[in-house]
Amino acid sequence: MKTDKQMAVAAAEFAKRWKGRGYEKGDSQIFWTELLTEVMA
């Protein structure tokens, strides 16, 4: 389990990587998988 600080850093990196990226419908599964595994886990 990540600390709040680790989650905040991971969320900022995730947001930077996804900013302005891709086709919303086509990338939604990848988006959610990455969000849940990289930020929340």
C-alpha positions as CSV (number, residue, x, y, z in Angstrom):
1,M,0.0,0.0,0.0
2,K,1.3,3.4,-0.9
3,T,1.5,6.4,1.4
4,D,-0.6,9.5,0.6
5,K,2.6,11.2,-0.5
6,Q,3.5,8.3,-2.9
7,M,0.0,8.3,-4.3
8,A,0.2,12.1,-4.9
9,V,3.5,11.8,-6.7
10,A,2.2,8.9,-8.8
11,A,-1.0,10.8,-9.6
12,A,0.9,13.9,-10.7
13,E,3.1,11.7,-13.0
14,F,0.0,9.9,-14.3
15,A,-1.8,13.2,-15.1
16,K,1.3,14.6,-16.8
17,R,1.6,11.5,-19.0
18,W,-2.1,11.5,-20.0
19,K,-2.5,15.2,-20.5
20,G,-4.0,15.7,-24.0
21,R,-3.4,12.1,-24.9
22,G,-5.5,9.9,-27.2
23,Y,-9.0,9.1,-28.0
24,E,-11.2,9.1,-25.0
25,K,-13.4,6.0,-25.9
26,G,-10.5,4.0,-27.4
27,D,-8.1,4.7,-24.5
28,S,-10.5,4.4,-21.6
29,Q,-9.6,0.8,-20.6
30,I,-5.9,1.6,-20.7
31,F,-6.5,4.8,-18.8
32,W,-8.4,3.1,-16.0
33,T,-6.0,0.1,-15.8
34,E,-3.0,2.4,-15.5
35,L,-4.7,4.7,-13.0
36,L,-5.7,1.8,-10.7
37,T,-2.4,-0.1,-10.9
38,E,0.0,2.9,-10.9
39,V,-1.7,5.3,-8.6
40,M,-4.1,3.4,-6.4
41,A,-2.2,0.2,-5.8
